[in-house]
């Protein structure tokens, strides 16, 4: 699994919250930058990066699930096609490879 995006999101989350709390506790002395007439904490940038990593993790997870579902569908379609072609060919299944029932004359103990 690709958990490194969640790991990075956790690191960015802790860093972002820490910076925001530090800026609240020590106004004007923390890590801030000016936008217009306001000081913005760098913690918000770290929180944005945490959100970005969560979104990347979620997207990878959804892509992996879609790929697995597609592969499963393709496998079932291929097996159905083979079964249909076998039935349409008119051949009989080999009794040596029918494992649904025990062979005649042998008891199942």
N, C-alpha and C positions, 0 to 999 in steps of 0.2 A: 504494500500500500504506500501511497505517497502522503505520508504524514508530515513531511518536512514543511509543507505550507502551513499546517496547523501549528507546528512547533514555532515557525517564524512569526505567525500571527500572535501566538502567546507572548513571545519576546517583545514584539512591537506594542502589544497591549499593555504589558507591565511598564515598559519604558514610557509610553504615552501618558498613562495615568500618573506615573511618578513625576513626569515633567509638569503636567497640569497641576498636580497637588503642590509641587514645589513652587510653581509660579503663584499659586493662590496664597501659600504661606509666606513667601518672600516677594511681594510685588516689586517689579522693576529690577530685581536682581537675578531673575531666572533666565532661561534660554528663550528669548522672544525675538520677534522681528516686527517691524512696523509695516502696517498696511494703512495708508492714509494717516489718520490721527489716532489709530488704535494699535495697541501692542497685542500680537497674537502669539500664543505659546507654540513652541515647536512640538509640544505634546500632541497637538491636533494633527500635525503631519504624521507622527508615529501612529496615531489611531487610524488615519487614512491608510497607511501601509498595512496595518493589521487587518482592516477590512478588505483590502486588495488580496491579501494572502488567503483569507477565508473564502473569497469569491473564486480564487484560482483552485483551491482545494475542492470546493463544491463542483466547479466545472469539470475537473478531472474525474471526480467521482461519477458524475452523470454521464460523461463520455465513456467511461469504463463499463458502466451498467448497460448503456445503449449498445456498445460493441458486443458484450456478452449475450445480450438478448438477440442481436442480429445473428451471431454465430449459432445460437441455439435454434433459431428459426431456420437458418440455412441447413443445419444438420437434419432437422425433422423433415424439411422439404426434400432433401436428398434421399433420406430413408424411404419416404413415401413414394418418390419417383422410382427407386429401385424395386420396391415391393410391387408397384403397379406394373412396371415392365416385366417382372418375373411372372406375375399372374397372367398378363396378356400374352406371354410367350407360349403358354400352354404346357410348360414343363411341370413335372410333379416334384415336390420337395423330396430330398433324399431322406429316407427313414432313419439312416444312421446318424443324422444330425438334428433329429427332433427330440428335444430334451424336455418337452412338456409332460410326457408320460414315461413311466419306466418301460424298458424293453419288454416284449411279451415273454412270458415264462420266468421272469425274475420278480421276486416279491420285494416290496419296499418295506424294509424293517427299520 
